[in-house]
Amino acid sequence: MPILNDPPTQSDRFDPDDVRRPIVTVGIAIAEVGKIEIDFHRHRKGQFLLVQQGALSCEVEEGLWIVPPRSAVWIPGGALHAVKASGALEGYNAFVDPDLDVRLPKICCAVAATPLLRELLIRSATLPALYEEGSAEARLVMVLLDEIASARAEDLHLPMPSDKRLRRIVELMIDAPADRATMDVWARRAGLSERSLARLIARETGMSFSRWRQQLGVMLAVKWLAGGASIKQVANDLGYESIPSFVTMFRKATGVSPGRYMAERHAVR
């Protein structure tokens, strides 16, 4: 299946369930700055979405994932999801019949893509949509399936609350990530007590307020760095008074500095 040069719109979005093959692959490449917004939808086939260049965000039923270069997200078949991206983007999708392999994850997860997995996905995206069953092309996509099933999970997930008051806080934080207001201030903005906010967010996300906000910061940082922003710019946009304080937070959350984190994802292209 050839790589798409333009993003699909709501009206002409590619439907993998219409292709009568157990695994369907497609790529998309946008060289110039642009914007993709695919609203909430679902399909029977599971979706393995790899980002080779750029970054995108994917919201899946009360969870948000950021997908930086050389990483991917797995979306189980039937899951309601939306995708957003901006800037130059090169990405590849494998749509997999849910009955094909019991090893595939049952829940949405971010995964690291090995060089072999990336090359298999890129190669399979050039195949005809209706490749001949039992052929060398069919065997290639089955090897791709093995690599998807064994991919290592990454922690680029942010639980999203369903409570309307918490969702309002989330929207405000995403719109103004440099706002470093205290938990008490955020609670009052939502019409809650600090204690109620702590209880609600722990119940709906499994995280403390500070841990949730830190994870949001990490995910936004990864997205902006992948888009070409400098570490200094990201630190400023997240409201940190200094670059070292931002780097310390990022290293604590991911185990590596932001520079090394992105360098590892650009090392093999």
N, C-alpha and C positions, 0 to 999 in steps of 0.2 A: 504494500500500500504506500503510495508516494507521500512525502512530507508535505503538509499543508503550508502554504506561504502566507495565508491570512487566517486569523482566528475565526472560529465558527461563531455565528450569531445565534440568538435564541431560535430564530426561524429555521435555520439550516443546520443546526447542530448535528454532528455525526452520531448516529445511533448504533452502538456495537451489537445490540441484540438483534438487529436486522441482518447481520452477517452470519451465515450458517457455517461457522467454524468454531471449534472450542476455544481457540485463542486468536484474538484479533489485535493487530498492532497498528499504531498510527503515530506520526510525528508532527510537530508544529514548530516552525521557525519564524521569528519576527526580528529582522535585523535592526529596524529603527525603533525609536521610543514609541511605545503604544500602550494600550490598556486593554486587558481582557477581564470581563466579568461574566461568568456563567452562573446564572441564578440556581437556586436549589432544584435539584432533579435527582432521579435515581434510575438505575438500570439493573437488569437481572445479573449480568456479568459483573464480577469483581474488577476493580481497576487498579493497576500498578502504574503510578505516575512518576516518572523520572525527570528531574531537572538537570540539564547539562550546562546551561548558561542562564544566568538571571536567578530569580527567586519568585515563588508564588505562595499564597496562603490558601488553605483549604479548610472550610468549616464543615464538620460532619457531626450532625446530631449532638449538639451540646459540647463539642470539642473543636479546638482550633489547632491546626498544624501549619508550621512554616517549613517550606521545602527549599533549602539552599542548594547551590551547585553540587553535583555528584551525590545527591541524596534523593530519596523517593518517599512516597507515601502509598500505603496499601489501603484501599477502600473496599470493604466486603460488598458483595452483590446485594442489592436491595437497600443499601444505606443511603439516606437522604444527604446530599452534599452540594456545596457551592464552591467555586474556584475563582480567585482573583489574582491578577498579576499586572505589573506595569514595567515598562522599560523593555530592552532587548531580551528576548527569551528564546531558548531552544529546549524543547522538551519532547518526551516520548511516552506513549501510553501502551500498556498491554491489558486488554480486556479478557478476562479468564472465566470460563464457565464454572460456576461454583461446585458442580458435581465432578470436576475433573481431578482434583487432588485434595485429599483430606488434610494434608500438611499446611495448606494455606491458612493464614491467620483468620480467626473468626471475628476479630474486632479491628477497627482502624488503628494503624500504627505507622510511624515514620521509620524508615530503614536506610542504612548505608548501602550504596551500590558499589559492588566490586568492579574492577576494570572489565572482567569477563561479562558480567551482567550488563554493563553499559553497552559493550560492543554487540552483544547478542540482540539487545533491544533496538539499537540503531540499525543493525543489519536486517532484522525482521520487519522494521518499518518500511523497508523498500520492497517487500514481497507483495504479490497480488493479494487483494482482499480474499479471494476464493482460491487460495493455493491448493494444489492437488493433494488430497489426503493420501497418506502412505508414501509421500515423496520425500526427497531430501529437505525440502522446505518445511514440511510437516515435522520432520525429525528435529530440525533446528529450533522450532518454537517449543518443542517438548524439552529440549535442553534449557531453553529460556525459562520454562516453568520450574525446572529443578533449581535454578539459580534464584528465582523469586522466592520459592518456598524456604530456602536456606539463608536468606538475607538477614543480617544482624539488625536488630531494632535500635533506634536512636531516641533520645529524650528531647523531642522538639514539639511536645504536645502541651496545650494549655486547656485545662477543663473549663468549659463555659457554663455558667449558672443559668438556670431557667427562670428564677425569680425576677420579676420585672424591675424591681428596685436595684437588684444587683446588675442586671443587664444595662441599666442606665449608667451605673458607675463604670462598667466595662467600656461602654461607648465613649464616655467622657475621657477615660484614661487613654484609649486608643487615639482619640482626636487631639489630646493634649498630653503626650507622654512625658513632657518636661515638668509637669505639675507634680511637685514632690510633697503635696499636702499630707498631713498626718492622717492616721486612720480615723481619728475623731472627727476631723473636718470632712472626710469622705462620707462618714456615717451621717453627719448632719445634712449634707447635700442630698442624701437619699431619704431623709426623713426617718432615720433610724438612730438608735443609741449605739455607742461603740460596741457594747456587749452583744447587741442583737446582730450587728454586722459581722462580728467575729463568729458567732454561732451559725449564721446563715451561710457564710462563704465556706466554712469548714464542712457543713453538712452537704452543700451542693457541689463542691469541688474537691474535697478531701485535703485541702491545703489551708494554711493560715493566710491571713490577708497579706502579710509581708512576703511570704514565699510565693504567693500567686502573683503579686506585683513584680517581684524579681524575675519570675519566669516570663512574664509578659515583656519585660525589658530585654531579656536575652533573645527572645524570638524576634522582637522588632529590630534589635541590633543585627542579628543574622540577616534579616531581610534587607536592611539598609546597606550593610557591608557588601552583600552580594550584588547590590545595585550600583556599587562603585563609591559609596560614601567613605570618607576617611574616619579613622578611629576618633579623632578630635571632634569631627562633626557629629558622629553618633553619640559621643559622650555629652555634648552640648544639647542635642535634641532630646536626650533622656533626662536632662536636668541635673547632671553630675557637675560638681564644682571643679573637678579636675579629671584629667585623663587617667591617672593612677587609680583613683577610686572606682572608676568605671571598669578598668581592666581587672582590678581585684574582684569585683562582683562577678564579672564574666568568667574569670578563671575558677572561682569558687563554684559556680553553677555548672560549668562544662568540663573542668579539669585542665583546660589549656587557655592561653591568651587569645583574644579575638584575632590578632594577626596570624597566629599559627593555625587557628581554627579554619580561617578562610584559605590560607596557603595550602593546607592539606587537601582542600576540595578543588583547588586549581592546579595541583601538582601534575595530574594526569588528565589531559584533554584529548 
